[in-house]
Amino acid sequence: MGRTKKVGSTGRFGARYGKTTRKKVLEIEQKQKKIYKCPNCHYTKVKRVSSGIWHCDKCNIKLAAKAYEV
């Protein structure tokens, strides 16, 4: 519920907060949920643990980077 192809995960907000705000939130959420390439082992296994903390499942390294993307 609250998710469509057009609005993605921001469907949970319904008609609230305005289109521009919901669009920005959607872009941020897509960046932070994406799986990135590890700078150490070069595999696509890096996931976000918390704000600015990233973990590679392959080489088991934790790294600090940007809040929403490596």
KOLPA-242376 format. One record per residue: x, y, z of N, C-alpha, C, O in turn; residue in three letters; residue number from 1. Coordinates in nm, 3 decimals. Layout:
mardren nx X&ny Y&nz Z&cax X&cay Y&caz Z&cx X&cy Y&cz Z&ox X&oy Y&oz Z&r ALA&k NUM
...
***
This chain:
mardren nx 0.083&ny -0.119&nz 0.000&cax 0.000&cay 0.000&caz 0.000&cx 0.087&cy 0.125&cz 0.000&ox 0.193&oy 0.127&oz 0.063&r MET&k 1
mardren nx 0.045&ny 0.228&nz -0.069&cax 0.115&cay 0.355&caz -0.068&cx 0.234&cy 0.360&cz -0.163&ox 0.319&oy 0.448&oz -0.149&r GLY&k 2
mardren nx 0.241&ny 0.267&nz -0.260&cax 0.353&cay 0.267&caz -0.351&cx 0.302&cy 0.240&cz -0.492&ox 0.225&oy 0.146&oz -0.514&r ARG&k 3
mardren nx 0.345&ny 0.322&nz -0.587&cax 0.312&cay 0.299&caz -0.726&cx 0.439&cy 0.314&cz -0.809&ox 0.543&oy 0.356&oz -0.758&r THR&k 4
mardren nx 0.430&ny 0.282&nz -0.936&cax 0.545&cay 0.298&caz -1.024&cx 0.588&cy 0.444&cz -1.035&ox 0.707&oy 0.475&oz -1.039&r LYS&k 5
mardren nx 0.490&ny 0.532&nz -1.039&cax 0.517&cay 0.673&caz -1.064&cx 0.584&cy 0.742&cz -0.944&ox 0.680&oy 0.816&oz -0.961&r LYS&k 6
mardren nx 0.533&ny 0.719&nz -0.824&cax 0.583&cay 0.793&caz -0.708&cx 0.674&cy 0.710&cz -0.618&ox 0.736&oy 0.764&oz -0.527&r VAL&k 7
mardren nx 0.684&ny 0.580&nz -0.641&cax 0.774&cay 0.494&caz -0.565&cx 0.743&cy 0.492&cz -0.417&ox 0.626&oy 0.484&oz -0.377&r GLY&k 8
mardren nx 0.847&ny 0.498&nz -0.335&cax 0.830&cay 0.487&caz -0.191&cx 0.765&cy 0.610&cz -0.128&ox 0.722&oy 0.604&oz -0.013&r SER&k 9
mardren nx 0.756&ny 0.721&nz -0.202&cax 0.695&cay 0.841&caz -0.145&cx 0.543&cy 0.837&cz -0.156&ox 0.476&oy 0.933&oz -0.117&r THR&k 10
mardren nx 0.489&ny 0.730&nz -0.207&cax 0.344&cay 0.714&caz -0.212&cx 0.283&cy 0.712&cz -0.073&ox 0.164&oy 0.739&oz -0.057&r GLY&k 11
mardren nx 0.364&ny 0.682&nz 0.028&cax 0.314&cay 0.679&caz 0.165&cx 0.273&cy 0.816&cz 0.216&ox 0.200&oy 0.826&oz 0.315&r ARG&k 12
mardren nx 0.321&ny 0.924&nz 0.149&cax 0.287&cay 1.059&caz 0.191&cx 0.153&cy 1.106&cz 0.134&ox 0.097&oy 1.206&oz 0.180&r PHE&k 13
mardren nx 0.101&ny 1.035&nz 0.034&cax -0.026&cay 1.074&caz -0.026&cx -0.013&cy 1.208&cz -0.097&ox 0.082&oy 1.230&oz -0.172&r GLY&k 14
mardren nx -0.110&ny 1.297&nz -0.073&cax -0.111&cay 1.427&caz -0.139&cx -0.042&cy 1.534&cz -0.055&ox -0.046&oy 1.652&oz -0.090&r ALA&k 15
mardren nx 0.022&ny 1.496&nz 0.055&cax 0.083&cay 1.592&caz 0.146&cx 0.223&cy 1.635&cz 0.100&ox 0.287&oy 1.565&oz 0.023&r ARG&k 16
mardren nx 0.268&ny 1.750&nz 0.148&cax 0.404&cay 1.804&caz 0.136&cx 0.442&cy 1.860&cz 0.000&ox 0.548&oy 1.922&oz -0.010&r TYR&k 17
mardren nx 0.365&ny 1.843&nz -0.104&cax 0.396&cay 1.900&caz -0.234&cx 0.480&cy 1.808&cz -0.321&ox 0.555&oy 1.724&oz -0.271&r GLY&k 18
mardren nx 0.466&ny 1.825&nz -0.450&cax 0.531&cay 1.738&caz -0.548&cx 0.684&cy 1.748&cz -0.542&ox 0.753&oy 1.646&oz -0.547&r LYS&k 19
mardren nx 0.736&ny 1.869&nz -0.532&cax 0.881&cay 1.889&caz -0.534&cx 0.948&cy 1.823&cz -0.414&ox 1.051&oy 1.757&oz -0.429&r THR&k 20
mardren nx 0.890&ny 1.839&nz -0.296&cax 0.946&cay 1.780&caz -0.175&cx 0.944&cy 1.628&cz -0.184&ox 1.042&oy 1.562&oz -0.150&r THR&k 21
mardren nx 0.834&ny 1.573&nz -0.229&cax 0.824&cay 1.426&caz -0.242&cx 0.923&cy 1.373&cz -0.344&ox 0.978&oy 1.265&oz -0.327&r ARG&k 22
mardren nx 0.946&ny 1.449&nz -0.452&cax 1.042&cay 1.409&caz -0.555&cx 1.184&cy 1.405&cz -0.500&ox 1.260&oy 1.312&oz -0.529&r LYS&k 23
mardren nx 1.221&ny 1.507&nz -0.419&cax 1.353&cay 1.511&caz -0.358&cx 1.373&cy 1.394&cz -0.261&ox 1.479&oy 1.333&oz -0.258&r LYS&k 24
mardren nx 1.271&ny 1.364&nz -0.183&cax 1.278&cay 1.253&caz -0.089&cx 1.295&cy 1.122&cz -0.165&ox 1.371&oy 1.036&oz -0.122&r VAL&k 25
mardren nx 1.225&ny 1.106&nz -0.276&cax 1.236&cay 0.985&caz -0.357&cx 1.379&cy 0.967&cz -0.409&ox 1.433&oy 0.856&oz -0.404&r LEU&k 26
mardren nx 1.440&ny 1.074&nz -0.459&cax 1.578&cay 1.067&caz -0.510&cx 1.675&cy 1.026&cz -0.399&ox 1.764&oy 0.943&oz -0.421&r GLU&k 27
mardren nx 1.660&ny 1.085&nz -0.281&cax 1.747&cay 1.054&caz -0.168&cx 1.730&cy 0.908&cz -0.125&ox 1.830&oy 0.840&oz -0.101&r ILE&k 28
mardren nx 1.607&ny 0.861&nz -0.116&cax 1.583&cay 0.723&caz -0.073&cx 1.636&cy 0.622&cz -0.175&ox 1.685&oy 0.516&oz -0.136&r GLU&k 29
mardren nx 1.627&ny 0.654&nz -0.303&cax 1.681&cay 0.563&caz -0.404&cx 1.833&cy 0.556&cz -0.395&ox 1.890&oy 0.448&oz -0.413&r GLN&k 30
mardren nx 1.899&ny 0.668&nz -0.366&cax 2.045&cay 0.670&caz -0.352&cx 2.089&cy 0.587&cz -0.231&ox 2.183&oy 0.509&oz -0.240&r LYS&k 31
mardren nx 2.021&ny 0.605&nz -0.118&cax 2.066&cay 0.540&caz 0.004&cx 2.034&cy 0.391&cz 0.008&ox 2.099&oy 0.317&oz 0.081&r GLN&k 32
mardren nx 1.935&ny 0.345&nz -0.069&cax 1.902&cay 0.204&caz -0.071&cx 1.975&cy 0.126&cz -0.180&ox 1.971&oy 0.003&oz -0.183&r LYS&k 33
mardren nx 2.042&ny 0.197&nz -0.270&cax 2.116&cay 0.135&caz -0.379&cx 2.238&cy 0.060&cz -0.326&ox 2.294&oy 0.099&oz -0.224&r LYS&k 34
mardren nx 2.279&ny -0.045&nz -0.395&cax 2.398&cay -0.120&caz -0.358&cx 2.513&cy -0.066&cz -0.444&ox 2.504&oy -0.061&oz -0.567&r ILE&k 35
mardren nx 2.622&ny -0.027&nz -0.378&cax 2.734&cay 0.038&caz -0.445&cx 2.854&cy -0.054&cz -0.459&ox 2.861&oy -0.160&oz -0.398&r TYR&k 36
mardren nx 2.949&ny -0.010&nz -0.540&cax 3.073&cay -0.084&caz -0.565&cx 3.173&cy -0.055&cz -0.452&ox 3.191&oy 0.061&oz -0.413&r LYS&k 37
mardren nx 3.237&ny -0.159&nz -0.401&cax 3.334&cay -0.146&caz -0.292&cx 3.466&cy -0.088&cz -0.345&ox 3.518&oy -0.137&oz -0.445&r CYS&k 38
mardren nx 3.520&ny 0.015&nz -0.279&cax 3.648&cay 0.069&caz -0.323&cx 3.766&cy -0.023&cz -0.290&ox 3.876&oy -0.005&oz -0.344&r PRO&k 39
mardren nx 3.744&ny -0.120&nz -0.203&cax 3.851&cay -0.211&caz -0.161&cx 3.859&cy -0.335&cz -0.250&ox 3.964&oy -0.366&oz -0.305&r ASN&k 40
mardren nx 3.746&ny -0.407&nz -0.265&cax 3.746&cay -0.533&caz -0.340&cx 3.680&cy -0.521&cz -0.478&ox 3.685&oy -0.616&oz -0.555&r CYS&k 41
mardren nx 3.620&ny -0.408&nz -0.509&cax 3.559&cay -0.376&caz -0.639&cx 3.437&cy -0.462&cz -0.672&ox 3.401&oy -0.475&oz -0.789&r HIS&k 42
mardren nx 3.373&ny -0.522&nz -0.572&cax 3.248&cay -0.594&caz -0.593&cx 3.132&cy -0.502&cz -0.559&ox 3.147&oy -0.409&oz -0.479&r TYR&k 43
mardren nx 3.017&ny -0.527&nz -0.619&cax 2.898&cay -0.447&caz -0.591&cx 2.828&cy -0.507&cz -0.471&ox 2.728&oy -0.577&oz -0.485&r THR&k 44
mardren nx 2.880&ny -0.478&nz -0.352&cax 2.828&cay -0.537&caz -0.229&cx 2.818&cy -0.438&cz -0.113&ox 2.795&oy -0.480&oz 0.000&r LYS&k 45
mardren nx 2.836&ny -0.310&nz -0.138&cax 2.837&cay -0.211&caz -0.030&cx 2.695&cy -0.162&cz -0.004&ox 2.627&oy -0.114&oz -0.095&r VAL&k 46
mardren nx 2.652&ny -0.175&nz 0.123&cax 2.520&cay -0.129&caz 0.165&cx 2.534&cy -0.028&cz 0.277&ox 2.633&oy -0.028&oz 0.350&r LYS&k 47
mardren nx 2.435&ny 0.056&nz 0.291&cax 2.434&cay 0.159&caz 0.394&cx 2.390&cy 0.099&cz 0.527&ox 2.286&oy 0.033&oz 0.534&r ARG&k 48
mardren nx 2.469&ny 0.120&nz 0.631&cax 2.436&cay 0.073&caz 0.765&cx 2.361&cy 0.182&cz 0.840&ox 2.254&oy 0.158&oz 0.896&r VAL&k 49
mardren nx 2.417&ny 0.302&nz 0.839&cax 2.351&cay 0.420&caz 0.895&cx 2.406&cy 0.542&cz 0.822&ox 2.479&oy 0.528&oz 0.724&r SER&k 50
mardren nx 2.371&ny 0.660&nz 0.869&cax 2.411&cay 0.782&caz 0.801&cx 2.563&cy 0.794&cz 0.794&ox 2.629&oy 0.815&oz 0.896&r SER&k 51
mardren nx 2.619&ny 0.782&nz 0.674&cax 2.762&cay 0.796&caz 0.653&cx 2.843&cy 0.671&cz 0.679&ox 2.965&oy 0.672&oz 0.658&r GLY&k 52
mardren nx 2.780&ny 0.561&nz 0.723&cax 2.850&cay 0.436&caz 0.750&cx 2.807&cy 0.333&cz 0.647&ox 2.688&oy 0.308&oz 0.629&r ILE&k 53
mardren nx 2.904&ny 0.273&nz 0.579&cax 2.878&cay 0.176&caz 0.473&cx 2.952&cy 0.046&cz 0.504&ox 3.059&oy 0.049&oz 0.563&r TRP&k 54
mardren nx 2.895&ny -0.068&nz 0.462&cax 2.954&cay -0.199&caz 0.492&cx 2.955&cy -0.285&cz 0.365&ox 2.854&oy -0.295&oz 0.296&r HIS&k 55
mardren nx 3.071&ny -0.346&nz 0.337&cax 3.083&cay -0.437&caz 0.224&cx 3.062&cy -0.579&cz 0.274&ox 3.131&oy -0.624&oz 0.365&r CYS&k 56
mardren nx 2.966&ny -0.650&nz 0.215&cax 2.937&cay -0.788&caz 0.255&cx 3.044&cy -0.886&cz 0.208&ox 3.059&oy -0.992&oz 0.268&r ASP&k 57
mardren nx 3.117&ny -0.853&nz 0.104&cax 3.218&cay -0.943&caz 0.049&cx 3.347&cy -0.942&cz 0.132&ox 3.392&oy -1.047&oz 0.179&r LYS&k 58
mardren nx 3.406&ny -0.825&nz 0.147&cax 3.535&cay -0.817&caz 0.219&cx 3.519&cy -0.775&cz 0.365&ox 3.619&oy -0.761&oz 0.435&r CYS&k 59
mardren nx 3.396&ny -0.756&nz 0.411&cax 3.363&cay -0.727&caz 0.551&cx 3.433&cy -0.601&cz 0.603&ox 3.479&oy -0.597&oz 0.718&r ASN&k 60
mardren nx 3.441&ny -0.498&nz 0.518&cax 3.503&cay -0.372&caz 0.558&cx 3.393&cy -0.269&cz 0.583&ox 3.293&oy -0.264&oz 0.512&r ILE&k 61
mardren nx 3.413&ny -0.186&nz 0.685&cax 3.323&cay -0.074&caz 0.710&cx 3.396&cy 0.053&cz 0.669&ox 3.515&oy 0.068&oz 0.698&r LYS&k 62
mardren nx 3.325&ny 0.142&nz 0.603&cax 3.387&cay 0.267&caz 0.562&cx 3.295&cy 0.384&cz 0.587&ox 3.172&oy 0.369&oz 0.591&r LEU&k 63
mardren nx 3.354&ny 0.498&nz 0.602&cax 3.280&cay 0.622&caz 0.619&cx 3.282&cy 0.698&cz 0.487&ox 3.387&oy 0.710&oz 0.422&r ALA&k 64
mardren nx 3.167&ny 0.748&nz 0.448&cax 3.156&cay 0.822&caz 0.323&cx 3.043&cy 0.923&cz 0.336&ox 3.008&oy 0.964&oz 0.447&r ALA&k 65
mardren nx 2.986&ny 0.964&nz 0.225&cax 2.874&cay 1.057&caz 0.227&cx 2.753&cy 0.991&cz 0.293&ox 2.748&oy 0.870&oz 0.310&r LYS&k 66
mardren nx 2.656&ny 1.072&nz 0.331&cax 2.539&cay 1.022&caz 0.401&cx 2.450&cy 0.933&cz 0.314&ox 2.397&oy 0.833&oz 0.362&r ALA&k 67
mardren nx 2.433&ny 0.969&nz 0.186&cax 2.339&cay 0.898&caz 0.101&cx 2.402&cy 0.814&cz -0.008&ox 2.334&oy 0.730&oz -0.068&r TYR&k 68
mardren nx 2.531&ny 0.834&nz -0.037&cax 2.598&cay 0.753&caz -0.140&cx 2.747&cy 0.745&cz -0.110&ox 2.803&oy 0.833&oz -0.044&r GLU&k 69
mardren nx 2.810&ny 0.638&nz -0.159&cax 2.953&cay 0.618&caz -0.132&cx 3.034&cy 0.712&cz -0.218&ox 3.157&oy 0.712&oz -0.211&r VAL&k 70
***
